[in-house]
């Protein structure tokens, strides 16, 4: 972290476990801040994987299964850290999100999260939660302007209907309510702004210049440097 900081994945076949144990009982009594940060990271991965340019029938099923649980479970678990059912639902959703991102890729949130995590002492889950609403809003806005017939707009609407638990919403209403609720979560979960981690307006060009890694390549639409800067400004 710092001026010359960088963020790289550390991978090798020898690091692959033979077994993975997913036990939500180990997650009970987590601090609510950790519940929010890690839960929002999982939800971000599911939404970005579902709307990725590499999304496919296999990842769609896993992403929607994870979202169906996580969108309801995260607020419940945040409000009651001892809720074992909510913890279990989030453990399942997090597992699905990891499989989805490995096969479908991610998007602008994770593209920006890489340099933010490298340059500032900002927890990854916090950064994802802070950026999620504004990146989603920008993607929807630009898709409506540039690709109004894009299937991805229908996907965002489907996530909105799941989040609002209202299958009768039309696409435009579902998209607007998705953005509105994600912004509301920023307040409900007590998320800070990026400035709380030392980022200032003057840092935005450096973050944008380093946001063109692998994650952003599967964002559903290409966002300009100016649009990425607008997202960061809104999240300060």
C-alpha positions in Angstrom: 0.0 0.0 0.0 1.3 3.5 -0.8 2.7 5.5 -3.7 4.3 2.5 -5.3 1.8 0.0 -4.2 0.4 -2.8 -6.4 -2.0 -5.6 -6.1 -1.4 -9.0 -7.7 -3.1 -12.4 -7.4 -0.9 -15.2 -5.9 -1.8 -18.4 -7.6 -0.3 -21.9 -8.1 -1.7 -25.4 -8.5 -0.1 -26.4 -5.2 -2.3 -23.8 -3.4 -5.5 -25.7 -4.5 -7.0 -27.5 -1.5 -8.2 -31.0 -1.7 -11.2 -30.2 0.4 -13.0 -27.0 1.3 -15.2 -26.9 4.4 -18.0 -24.3 4.4 -19.3 -24.1 8.0 -21.4 -21.1 8.8 -21.2 -21.8 12.6 -17.6 -20.5 12.4 -19.0 -17.1 11.2 -21.4 -16.4 14.1 -20.6 -13.3 16.2 -18.5 -11.7 13.6 -18.3 -7.9 14.0 -21.1 -6.3 12.0 -18.5 -4.3 10.0 -17.0 -7.5 8.8 -20.4 -8.9 8.0 -21.1 -5.9 5.8 -17.8 -5.7 4.1 -17.5 -9.4 3.3 -21.2 -9.8 2.4 -21.1 -6.8 0.0 -18.0 -8.3 -1.6 -19.9 -11.5 -2.3 -22.9 -9.7 -3.6 -20.7 -7.5 -5.8 -19.1 -10.6 -7.2 -22.5 -12.2 -8.0 -23.9 -9.1 -9.6 -20.7 -8.4 -11.6 -20.5 -12.1 -12.7 -24.2 -12.1 -13.7 -23.8 -9.0 -15.8 -20.3 -9.8 -17.1 -19.6 -9.9 -20.9 -18.5 -13.5 -20.3 -21.6 -14.6 -18.4 -23.0 -17.9 -19.6 -25.7 -20.4 -18.7 -23.5 -22.2 -16.1 -22.5 -19.1 -14.3 -26.0 -17.6 -14.6 -27.6 -20.4 -12.5 -25.0 -20.1 -9.8 -25.1 -16.3 -9.7 -28.9 -16.3 -9.4 -28.9 -19.0 -6.8 -26.4 -17.0 -4.7 -28.3 -13.7 -5.2 -31.6 -15.3 -4.2 -30.1 -16.0 -0.8 -27.7 -13.1 -0.3 -29.9 -10.1 -1.1 -32.3 -11.1 1.7 -29.8 -12.7 4.1 -27.2 -9.9 4.4 -29.4 -7.3 6.0 -30.8 -10.0 8.3 -27.4 -11.2 9.4 -26.1 -7.6 9.8 -29.0 -6.9 12.2 -28.5 -10.2 14.1 -24.9 -11.6 13.9 -26.2 -14.8 15.7 -28.6 -15.7 12.9 -27.3 -19.0 11.8 -29.7 -19.3 8.9 -28.6 -15.9 7.5 -24.9 -16.8 8.1 -25.4 -20.1 6.2 -27.2 -18.3 3.3 -24.3 -15.9 3.0 -21.7 -18.7 3.2 -23.5 -20.4 0.3 -23.7 -17.1 -1.6 -20.0 -16.4 -1.1 -19.1 -19.8 -2.4 -21.2 -19.3 -5.5 -19.7 -15.9 -6.1 -16.2 -17.4 -6.1 -17.1 -20.0 -8.7 -18.9 -17.4 -10.8 -16.1 -14.9 -10.9 -13.6 -17.7 -11.8 -15.6 -18.5 -14.9 -17.3 -15.3 -15.9 -15.0 -12.5 -14.7 -16.0 -9.3 -12.9 -16.5 -5.6 -13.7 -15.8 -2.0 -13.0 -16.1 -2.3 -9.2 -13.3 -4.8 -9.0 -11.4 -2.9 -11.7 -11.3 0.2 -9.5 -10.9 -1.9 -6.3 -7.5 -3.1 -7.4 -5.6 0.2 -7.5 -7.6 1.5 -4.5 -6.4 -1.5 -2.4 -2.9 -1.0 -3.7 -2.6 2.7 -3.0 -4.7 3.1 0.2 -5.3 1.0 3.4 -8.8 0.2 2.3 -10.4 -3.2 3.0 -11.4 -4.9 -0.2 -15.0 -5.6 0.9 -15.4 -2.0 2.0 -14.3 -0.7 -1.4 -16.7 -3.1 -3.2 -19.6 -1.9 -1.0 -18.7 1.8 -1.5 -18.4 1.5 -5.3 -21.2 -1.0 -6.1 -24.2 1.4 -6.3 -22.4 4.1 -8.4 -20.7 1.5 -10.8 -24.1 -0.1 -11.3 -25.8 3.2 -11.9 -23.1 4.2 -14.5 -23.3 0.8 -16.3 -27.1 1.1 -16.5 -26.9 4.7 -17.7 -24.3 4.0 -20.4 -26.1 0.8 -21.6 -29.3 2.7 -21.9 -27.5 5.5 -23.9 -25.3 3.3 -26.1 -26.9 -0.2 -26.2 -30.6 0.2 -25.3 -31.4 -3.3 -26.5 -28.6 -4.9 -24.5 -29.6 -8.1 -22.7 -27.6 -6.9 -19.7 -30.2 -4.2 -19.0 -32.7 -7.0 -18.5 -30.2 -8.7 -16.2 -29.9 -5.6 -14.0 -33.7 -5.4 -13.9 -33.9 -9.1 -12.8 -31.5 -8.4 -10.0 -33.7 -5.4 -9.0 -36.8 -7.5 -8.9 -35.0 -10.0 -6.7 -33.7 -7.3 -4.4 -37.1 -5.7 -4.1 -38.9 -9.1 -3.9 -41.4 -7.9 -6.5 -41.6 -9.9 -9.8 -44.2 -7.5 -11.2 -41.7 -4.5 -11.6 -41.1 -3.4 -15.2 -37.4 -3.2 -16.3 -37.0 0.6 -15.9 -38.5 0.6 -12.4 -36.5 -2.4 -11.3 -33.3 -0.8 -12.5 -34.0 2.4 -10.7 -35.0 0.6 -7.5 -31.9 -1.5 -7.7 -29.7 1.6 -7.7 -31.8 3.3 -5.0 -31.6 0.3 -2.7 -27.8 -0.2 -3.2 -27.3 3.5 -2.3 -29.5 3.0 0.8 -27.4 0.0 1.8 -24.4 2.4 1.9 -26.2 4.2 4.8 -27.7 1.1 6.4 -24.4 -0.7 6.7 -22.5 2.4 7.8 -20.1 2.4 4.9 -17.5 5.2 4.9 -16.5 7.2 1.9 -13.2 6.6 0.1 -11.8 9.7 1.7 -11.8 7.9 5.1 -9.0 5.8 3.7 -6.9 8.8 2.7 -8.0 9.2 -0.9 -8.5 12.7 -2.2 -9.8 14.2 -5.4 -6.2 14.7 -6.6 -5.7 10.9 -6.5 -8.5 10.1 -8.9 -6.4 10.2 -12.1 -3.8 7.8 -10.7 -6.5 5.3 -9.6 -8.3 5.5 -13.0 -5.0 5.0 -14.9 -4.4 1.8 -13.0 -8.0 0.4 -13.2 -7.6 -1.2 -16.6 -6.6 -4.7 -15.4 -8.3 -8.0 -16.0 -11.4 -7.4 -13.9 -12.7 -4.4 -15.8 -12.3 -6.1 -19.2 -15.5 -8.1 -18.6 -17.5 -5.0 -17.5 -20.7 -5.1 -19.7 -19.8 -1.8 -21.4 -16.5 0.1 -21.8 -16.5 3.1 -19.4 -14.3 6.1 -20.2 -11.7 7.5 -17.9 -14.1 10.4 -17.3 -16.9 8.1 -16.3 -14.6 6.1 -13.9 -13.5 9.4 -12.4 -17.2 10.5 -11.9 -17.8 7.2 -10.0 -14.9 7.8 -7.7 -15.9 11.4 -7.1 -19.4 10.3 -6.1 -17.8 7.8 -3.7 -15.4 10.1 -1.9 
